[in-house]
């Protein structure tokens, strides 16, 4: 089952969401991506609320657009190049460019150099792109004392573009435990959920079987929450869990972090 489009896109809420941080440790740009902007703006809200507590100034450059991955996969290379150029220009002088979407992050960092001439401007851009979990663990260096303890048990799904695209494996799992949850490993955590962008539309029966196996493995853990780092995976996992009448809540990892005030 497909999620509803957000009544108000994230970009239209930005002015009311923006927080001015005094003496920020870092100034970061949030690269929203289409799914966060139009389907799950709550992911971005969670990020802003969280990073404010760490003295991080978050900005949302309004000229940003789709990362261009769908265009590239549809062999619309010229469109993909145009989108890449627009996004590079949109992201100004920030310490980091954070993405909550593994697919966007992988495309920005790994594919832009394949699409465009390798200039210093491009390198400066790709060097700053970082996924949420890596930013929390490797830049902010969060610790257990930062977070409330929780009784819920958490399983994890590793998005393909995160573990195989960006090579990020340990950080999300470490972050779950540090954030005060009991992390329950499941079988084939790093196997695709079956979404794969248009794959789930082009090959629905295969996608359904991949998803079913994924959710069966998660349910065997006894987890209360299933978290992941990609809104595309959230769409797939949440829809599948809802259809099978499962009780496990599906969340983006940014949504489950509750720092001690």
N, C-alpha and C positions, 0 to 999 in steps of 0.2 A: 504494500500500500504506500502510495506516495505522500509525502508530507505536504501540508498546506503552505502556500507562499505567505511569508510574513506580511501582516497588514501594513506595517511600516518598515521599509528597508533600514538597515543599520545606518547607511549614509544619511538618511533623512532624520535620524535621531541624534546624529553626532553632536550637534551644537548643544543639546541638552545633556548629553552624556559626558562631554569633555570636562576633565578636571585639571585645574591649574596646580601643579606641584611646585612648592617652593624649594629652591636649591636641589633640583633633581640630580640623582646619581647618574642617570642615563636619560637621553632623549631618543625614543624609538618611534618608528612608523609602524602602524599596523597595516599589513596587506590583507585586506578582507577576503577577497575571493568571492565568486558569485554565490556559493552555497551559504556562507556566513552572512553575506549582505542581504540576500533575499529570502533565505529559508530559516536560518538559525542566528538571528542577531543577538540572541541571549549568550552565545559563545563570546562575542566581542564584549558584551557588557560585563561578563565574568572576568575577562582579561583586564579591563580598565579598572574595575573595583579591586582586583588582586594586586596589580602592579602599583597602584597608588599607595598601597601600604608599604611598598618597598622603595618609595621615593623615585619612581620611574615615571617620567612624563611621556604619555602616549599621545600620538597625533594620528589622524586619519586623513592623509592627503586626498583631497576630493577629486583630483584628476586621474586617479588610478582607475583601472578597468579590469576586465577579465584577464587572467594570466596569459591566455592564449593557447593553453593545452588542447581544448576541444577543437580549435581551428587547426592546429598542427596535426592532430590525429585524423582530421577530415581531409588532410592533404592540402589545406588552404594555407600554404606557406607564407604567401605575401601578407595575408591578414594576420597571421601569427607574428610576423616581423613587425608589422605596424603596431600591434598591441604591445609587443615587447618594448619598442621605442617609447611609446606613450607612458608605460609604467616606469621605465628608467628615468624619464624626465619628471614624472610626478613625484618620485621619492627624492626629497631634498637632502640636506645635510644632517643625517641622523647617525646615531651610534650603531643602531641595529635596525633591521627590517624584520619584524616578527610576523610569522604566519601561523594560523591555527589550522591550516589545511596542508596535509602532507603532499597532496598532488600539486597544489600551487607551489609549495616550497621547492619540491624537486624540479618542477618545470623552470621556475625562476633561476635556480642555482645551476642546474645541470644542462638545460636545453637552450637558454638564452645564448650562451657562448657558441652553440652550434648553429644558431640562426643569424647571429650578428657578428660583424668584425670585432676582434678581440682588442678593444680599446681600453685605456685606463679607466674611463668612465664606466664601462661594462664591468671591469674587474672590481672596481670600488663598490658597485651595486651588488654583485654576486657574493663578495666577501662579507657583506653585512646581513645577508639573508640567513635567518636562523629559525628553526622550529621552536614551538613553545616550550616543550620539555627540556630541550637543550639550553634554552635561555635561562630557565629556572634553575637547572642543575649546574651548568658550567659557567654562567655569567653571574647570576645572583647568588649562587652557591647556598641555596636554602638548606635548612637543617630541621631535624625533628622538633626542636624546641620552638619553631616558628608556628606550628600548627596544632589545632585541637585534635584530641584523640577521638576516633569514631569506632562504633561497634560493627558497622557494616563491613562485609567482606567484598573484595573487588577482584573481578577477572579483567583481563586485558586482551584487546585485539590489536595486533600490530599492522598498520596500513602498509600495503605493498610499497608505496612511494616513500615511506619513511624508512623502513628497515632495509629495503633493497635499493631504493633511489638515493636517499640521503645517507644511508649507512648508520642510522640512529637506532640502537637496539637497547642499550641498558638504561638510558636516561628516563624513559617513561615508567618503567618498572620500579626504578629506584624512587622516583617522585611519588608514586602511589604509596609506597611504604613510609616514606618521610612525611607524607601528608596525613599520617595517622590512621591508615587503613590496613587491614590484613590482606595482603596480595595473594591470590590463589592462582597459581599457574594452571593453564588448561592445555589440552593436546592441540598441537598445530596452531599455536597463537599467531605465528607469522605466515599462515596460509591465507590467501585471498578470501574475502568475505563474499565475493561474487558480484560486487557492484561494478567496478571497472568502468565507470563513466557510462558510455552507451552500450557496454557489453551486456549489462543486465536487461537492456531493451532489445538488443539484437538477438540475444541467446537466452531468453527468459527461463527455459526449462533447465538448462545447465546451471544458470545463475541460482535458480531455486534450490537445486541439489547441493551446490557448494555452500549456500547459506544455511541450509538445514543441518548439514554436518557441523558447520561452525557453531551454530546455536546449541546443538546437542552436546558438543564438547564443553561449552560454557556452562550449561545447566548441570552437568555432572560434577562441577566443582563445588556447587552449593553457594555460589556467589549471590550477593544481593544487588550488585551494580556491575555492569559491563562498561568499561571505558575504552576510548580510542582517541586518536589524535587527528581525525579527519572527518569533516562534516559529511562527506560522501559516504563514508563507512557508517556514520551515525544514521543516515537515511536508510541504508540497507539493513543494518542490524535492528534498528528500532522498528522498521516496518515488518521485518520477519518475526521479531519477538511479539509484536502486537497481533499479528495474524495467527500465531500458534497459541495465543492466550497465555504467554509466559509472564511471570511475575518479576523478572529481572529488569531493572531500570537501565536504560542505555544513555550514557552521558559522554560529552566531550571531557577530556581530562581536566581542562581549565575550570569546568563547572563544579568539580568536587573538592577543590582546594579552599579550605577555610582557615585562614591565618588567625592566630590569637591576636585580639585587638590590643 
